[in-house]
């Protein structure tokens, strides 16, 4: 993934970075994390082992979510919510006139793609969700796994520790990946989100709103489902989004949507797509070309 090939688009006042390559059916990659995270500055570089390979079998687009990577921050404090992240992503599809998209979301990005599918399925062909404790029933384990994160946070050493502890194989944490995450973490833009979230927006607004939205998501999934095919991809050895959570999410989705599938990668942690990039790419390309 050549990070110098970035494109930018104005999404209703939010300058948004994205990457595009290949031809065929449109696959859109949404990374995990959220703005202001003190542990890792997730961005499109999370997909740097997959992007070029996927472009050999489809038109692939990877986008920095609002407030992450090099995409602008929310304009107002009251916009530091997951609802804003969802609306920005839906607006991105609209501005670029993207139709019949296969959404791929990792971790908190999978919660995003599920909400997008529930709210406005018209542009969405299928929803592919990868290793997500945010969306899955049950308790995630981030607070346990990362309780001993080295300080100061967001340094190269600290982010390396976080990513290695997410992973089954720590060798998947490459220097090129860290280069971009450190660059983002040091930017004035990202430091602003950290300050705002840690100064009260995280506990007083972001998390309570996410809790209410998650309850609404479960209600919608139980009552009517996504109305689009679902594909879960999970790492058996994910230390934060357990395989039991993955099975519980599969059961929830499959009750209302018969076109629900699940694939499990052995010897894979939270970034299962990075730990098995060739197999993941082949799996994804075969899936999007199957209907």
C-alpha positions as a Python dict, from the first residue, in 0.01 Angstrom:
ca = {
    (1, 'X'): (0, 0, 0),
    (2, 'X'): (164, 320, -119),
    (3, 'X'): (63, 588, 131),
    (4, 'X'): (175, 860, -110),
    (5, 'X'): (-121, 769, -335),
    (6, 'X'): (-377, 924, -102),
    (7, 'X'): (-687, 1097, -235),
    (8, 'X'): (-895, 1353, -51),
    (9, 'X'): (-1261, 1441, -75),
    (10, 'X'): (-1477, 1697, 105),
    (11, 'X'): (-1747, 1504, 290),
    (12, 'X'): (-1985, 1777, 402),
    (13, 'X'): (-1705, 1992, 541),
    (14, 'X'): (-1479, 1707, 656),
    (15, 'X'): (-1163, 1666, 448),
    (16, 'X'): (-1139, 1289, 418),
    (17, 'X'): (-839, 1077, 318),
    (18, 'X'): (-894, 760, 120),
    (19, 'X'): (-715, 521, -114),
    (20, 'X'): (-853, 351, -424),
    (21, 'X'): (-713, 81, -651),
    (22, 'X'): (-828, -193, -886),
    (23, 'X'): (-1142, -266, -1084),
    (24, 'X'): (-1448, -481, -1036),
    (25, 'X'): (-1688, -499, -746),
    (26, 'X'): (-1643, -226, -487),
    (27, 'X'): (-1503, -326, -148),
    (28, 'X'): (-1469, -53, 118),
    (29, 'X'): (-1235, -107, 413),
    (30, 'X'): (-1304, 60, 748),
    (31, 'X'): (-1033, 30, 1014),
    (32, 'X'): (-1094, 0, 1388),
    (33, 'X'): (-1040, 221, 1690),
    (34, 'X'): (-1186, 564, 1746),
    (35, 'X'): (-1070, 924, 1760),
    (36, 'X'): (-881, 1013, 2076),
    (37, 'X'): (-772, 660, 2163),
    (38, 'X'): (-464, 681, 2389),
    (39, 'X'): (-344, 333, 2297),
    (40, 'X'): (-309, 322, 1918),
    (41, 'X'): (-372, 571, 1637),
    (42, 'X'): (-554, 335, 1399),
    (43, 'X'): (-592, 448, 1039),
    (44, 'X'): (-595, 312, 681),
    (45, 'X'): (-240, 183, 731),
    (46, 'X'): (-396, -102, 932),
    (47, 'X'): (-477, -252, 589),
    (48, 'X'): (-131, -208, 434),
    (49, 'X'): (-67, -583, 405),
    (50, 'X'): (-400, -642, 228),
    (51, 'X'): (-476, -341, 11),
    (52, 'X'): (-266, -417, -298),
    (53, 'X'): (-356, -786, -293),
    (54, 'X'): (-728, -711, -276),
    (55, 'X'): (-695, -472, -570),
    (56, 'X'): (-603, -772, -788),
    (57, 'X'): (-958, -904, -759),
    (58, 'X'): (-1182, -604, -695),
    (59, 'X'): (-1203, -229, -671),
    (60, 'X'): (-1082, -163, -316),
    (61, 'X'): (-1125, 161, -123),
    (62, 'X'): (-976, 224, 222),
    (63, 'X'): (-1081, 531, 416),
    (64, 'X'): (-970, 712, 731),
    (65, 'X'): (-1271, 748, 960),
    (66, 'X'): (-1356, 1093, 1091),
    (67, 'X'): (-1102, 1212, 1348),
    (68, 'X'): (-856, 936, 1262),
    (69, 'X'): (-562, 913, 1027),
    (70, 'X'): (-547, 1231, 818),
    (71, 'X'): (-924, 1285, 803),
    (72, 'X'): (-1048, 1601, 975),
    (73, 'X'): (-1171, 1596, 1333),
    (74, 'X'): (-1537, 1647, 1422),
    (75, 'X'): (-1623, 2017, 1403),
    (76, 'X'): (-1796, 2044, 1743),
    (77, 'X'): (-1753, 1878, 2081),
    (78, 'X'): (-2105, 1739, 2060),
    (79, 'X'): (-2002, 1555, 1742),
    (80, 'X'): (-1755, 1331, 1927),
    (81, 'X'): (-1992, 1035, 1903),
    (82, 'X'): (-2022, 709, 1711),
    (83, 'X'): (-2334, 851, 1548),
    (84, 'X'): (-2110, 1113, 1385),
    (85, 'X'): (-1871, 840, 1266),
    (86, 'X'): (-2161, 646, 1111),
    (87, 'X'): (-2307, 951, 938),
    (88, 'X'): (-1968, 1057, 801),
    (89, 'X'): (-1917, 709, 651),
    (90, 'X'): (-2265, 712, 494),
    (91, 'X'): (-2196, 1060, 356),
    (92, 'X'): (-1869, 930, 210),
    (93, 'X'): (-2060, 667, 11),
    (94, 'X'): (-2304, 933, -109),
    (95, 'X'): (-2041, 1190, -211),
    (96, 'X'): (-1842, 932, -409),
    (97, 'X'): (-2166, 787, -553),
    (98, 'X'): (-2068, 438, -442),
    (99, 'X'): (-2332, 174, -512),
    (100, 'X'): (-2363, -199, -436),
    (101, 'X'): (-2071, -180, -193),
    (102, 'X'): (-1927, -466, 6),
    (103, 'X'): (-1841, -311, 341),
    (104, 'X'): (-1555, -456, 544),
    (105, 'X'): (-1519, -334, 900),
    (106, 'X'): (-1260, -435, 1157),
    (107, 'X'): (-1319, -416, 1533),
    (108, 'X'): (-1501, -88, 1603),
    (109, 'X'): (-1514, -46, 1226),
    (110, 'X'): (-1736, -356, 1210),
    (111, 'X'): (-1981, -193, 1449),
    (112, 'X'): (-1974, 102, 1209),
    (113, 'X'): (-2052, -108, 901),
    (114, 'X'): (-2335, -287, 1079),
    (115, 'X'): (-2496, 45, 1178),
    (116, 'X'): (-2452, 172, 823),
    (117, 'X'): (-2628, -138, 690),
    (118, 'X'): (-2914, -104, 937),
    (119, 'X'): (-2968, 267, 873),
    (120, 'X'): (-2925, 285, 495),
    (121, 'X'): (-2887, -52, 320),
    (122, 'X'): (-2964, 82, -28),
    (123, 'X'): (-2599, 126, -133),
    (124, 'X'): (-2477, -187, 47),
    (125, 'X'): (-2448, -532, -108),
    (126, 'X'): (-2310, -719, 194),
    (127, 'X'): (-2156, -652, 533),
    (128, 'X'): (-1827, -823, 627),
    (129, 'X'): (-1733, -789, 996),
    (130, 'X'): (-1389, -879, 1134),
    (131, 'X'): (-1306, -942, 1503),
    (132, 'X'): (-1538, -702, 1682),
    (133, 'X'): (-1608, -690, 2053),
    (134, 'X'): (-1781, -353, 2007),
    (135, 'X'): (-2061, -514, 1808),
    (136, 'X'): (-2064, -862, 1961),
    (137, 'X'): (-2271, -954, 2268),
    (138, 'X'): (-2073, -995, 2588),
    (139, 'X'): (-1784, -815, 2749),
    (140, 'X'): (-1475, -720, 2551),
    (141, 'X'): (-1137, -763, 2716),
    (142, 'X'): (-947, -453, 2609),
    (143, 'X'): (-945, -314, 2962),
    (144, 'X'): (-777, -633, 3083),
    (145, 'X'): (-532, -689, 2797),
    (146, 'X'): (-411, -328, 2791),
    (147, 'X'): (-409, -251, 3165),
    (148, 'X'): (-29, -260, 3160),
    (149, 'X'): (28, -56, 2843),
    (150, 'X'): (369, 114, 2870),
    (151, 'X'): (373, 489, 2925),
    (152, 'X'): (396, 741, 2779),
    (153, 'X'): (107, 635, 2558),
    (154, 'X'): (114, 662, 2177),
    (155, 'X'): (493, 648, 2150),
    (156, 'X'): (641, 402, 1904),
    (157, 'X'): (734, 169, 2191),
    (158, 'X'): (388, 188, 2348),
    (159, 'X'): (198, 138, 2023),
    (160, 'X'): (422, -155, 1930),
    (161, 'X'): (341, -317, 2266),
    (162, 'X'): (-34, -268, 2210),
    (163, 'X'): (-32, -410, 1858),
    (164, 'X'): (188, -705, 1954),
    (165, 'X'): (-44, -790, 2244),
    (166, 'X'): (-342, -778, 2009),
    (167, 'X'): (-171, -1030, 1781),
    (168, 'X'): (-106, -1404, 1792),
    (169, 'X'): (215, -1350, 1596),
    (170, 'X'): (388, -1026, 1708),
    (171, 'X'): (595, -1033, 1389),
    (172, 'X'): (293, -900, 1204),
    (173, 'X'): (364, -557, 1356),
    (174, 'X'): (575, -411, 1077),
    (175, 'X'): (791, -100, 1084),
    (176, 'X'): (597, 59, 796),
    (177, 'X'): (273, 17, 992),
    (178, 'X'): (426, 173, 1302),
    (179, 'X'): (573, 459, 1096),
    (180, 'X'): (225, 573, 993),
    (181, 'X'): (63, 523, 1335),
    (182, 'X'): (338, 724, 1502),
    (183, 'X'): (303, 998, 1241),
    (184, 'X'): (-70, 1020, 1308),
    (185, 'X'): (-26, 1007, 1687),
    (186, 'X'): (216, 1300, 1680),
    (187, 'X'): (-7, 1522, 1469),
    (188, 'X'): (-168, 1827, 1626),
    (189, 'X'): (-501, 1710, 1493),
    (190, 'X'): (-487, 1372, 1669),
    (191, 'X'): (-350, 1515, 1993),
    (192, 'X'): (-652, 1746, 2000),
    (193, 'X'): (-888, 1447, 1993),
    (194, 'X'): (-694, 1275, 2272),
    (195, 'X'): (-714, 1585, 2488),
    (196, 'X'): (-1086, 1631, 2428),
    (197, 'X'): (-1175, 1267, 2489),
    (198, 'X'): (-961, 1232, 2801),
    (199, 'X'): (-1088, 1565, 2938),
    (200, 'X'): (-1442, 1435, 2967),
    (201, 'X'): (-1595, 1367, 2627),
    (202, 'X'): (-1513, 995, 2644),
    (203, 'X'): (-1690, 925, 2975),
    (204, 'X'): (-1958, 1193, 2958),
    (205, 'X'): (-2069, 1162, 2597),
    (206, 'X'): (-1895, 910, 2370),
    (207, 'X'): (-1938, 596, 2583),
    (208, 'X'): (-2294, 669, 2709),
    (209, 'X'): (-2409, 744, 2352),
    (210, 'X'): (-2235, 431, 2225),
    (211, 'X'): (-2413, 226, 2493),
    (212, 'X'): (-2753, 360, 2392),
    (213, 'X'): (-2676, 307, 2023),
    (214, 'X'): (-2552, -48, 2085),
    (215, 'X'): (-2877, -134, 2265),
    (216, 'X'): (-3070, 2, 1968),
    (217, 'X'): (-2850, -201, 1732),
    (218, 'X'): (-2923, -526, 1918),
    (219, 'X'): (-3294, -445, 1916),
    (220, 'X'): (-3293, -391, 1539),
    (221, 'X'): (-3091, -707, 1477),
    (222, 'X'): (-3329, -915, 1689),
    (223, 'X'): (-3644, -769, 1532),
    (224, 'X'): (-3556, -751, 1163),
    (225, 'X'): (-3188, -825, 1102),
    (226, 'X'): (-2960, -643, 863),
    (227, 'X'): (-3160, -715, 542),
    (228, 'X'): (-2823, -780, 374),
    (229, 'X'): (-2590, -1084, 372),
    (230, 'X'): (-2349, -1100, 666),
    (231, 'X'): (-2002, -1250, 675),
    (232, 'X'): (-1810, -1278, 1002),
    (233, 'X'): (-1433, -1333, 998),
    (234, 'X'): (-1265, -1406, 1330),
    (235, 'X'): (-928, -1492, 1480),
    (236, 'X'): (-954, -1796, 1706),
    (237, 'X'): (-687, -1654, 1934),
    (238, 'X'): (-817, -1297, 1957),
    (239, 'X'): (-735, -1182, 2313),
    (240, 'X'): (-991, -899, 2314),
    (241, 'X'): (-1285, -1017, 2100),
    (242, 'X'): (-1323, -1378, 2211),
    (243, 'X'): (-1436, -1655, 1980),
    (244, 'X'): (-1738, -1704, 2209),
    (245, 'X'): (-1839, -1346, 2132),
    (246, 'X'): (-1801, -1426, 1764),
    (247, 'X'): (-2033, -1727, 1793),
    (248, 'X'): (-2287, -1519, 1987),
    (249, 'X'): (-2283, -1252, 1718),
    (250, 'X'): (-2324, -1516, 1446),
    (251, 'X'): (-2629, -1659, 1626),
    (252, 'X'): (-2780, -1312, 1659),
    (253, 'X'): (-2728, -1225, 1292),
    (254, 'X'): (-2832, -1564, 1153),
    (255, 'X'): (-3171, -1567, 1325),
    (256, 'X'): (-3305, -1299, 1090),
    (257, 'X'): (-3069, -1332, 793),
    (258, 'X'): (-3018, -1679, 649),
    (259, 'X'): (-2732, -1548, 431),
    (260, 'X'): (-2497, -1531, 728),
    (261, 'X'): (-2158, -1703, 719),
    (262, 'X'): (-1857, -1724, 950),
    (263, 'X'): (-1492, -1805, 886),
    (264, 'X'): (-1241, -1863, 1166),
    (265, 'X'): (-865, -1826, 1125),
    (266, 'X'): (-656, -2042, 1354),
    (267, 'X'): (-334, -1891, 1496),
    (268, 'X'): (-476, -1542, 1457),
    (269, 'X'): (-539, -1261, 1702),
    (270, 'X'): (-734, -938, 1669),
    (271, 'X'): (-576, -839, 1336),
    (272, 'X'): (-658, -1171, 1172),
    (273, 'X'): (-647, -1011, 825),
    (274, 'X'): (-286, -904, 879),
    (275, 'X'): (-176, -1237, 1025),
    (276, 'X'): (-309, -1430, 723),
    (277, 'X'): (-314, -1164, 447),
    (278, 'X'): (-307, -1393, 143),
    (279, 'X'): (-573, -1627, 281),
    (280, 'X'): (-787, -1335, 396),
    (281, 'X'): (-764, -1163, 57),
    (282, 'X'): (-851, -1484, -128),
    (283, 'X'): (-1144, -1547, 106),
    (284, 'X'): (-1277, -1195, 63),
    (285, 'X'): (-1238, -1183, -315),
    (286, 'X'): (-1411, -1519, -353),
    (287, 'X'): (-1693, -1402, -129),
    (288, 'X'): (-1766, -1074, -308),
    (289, 'X'): (-1758, -1245, -648),
    (290, 'X'): (-1994, -1521, -537),
    (291, 'X'): (-2312, -1314, -574),
}
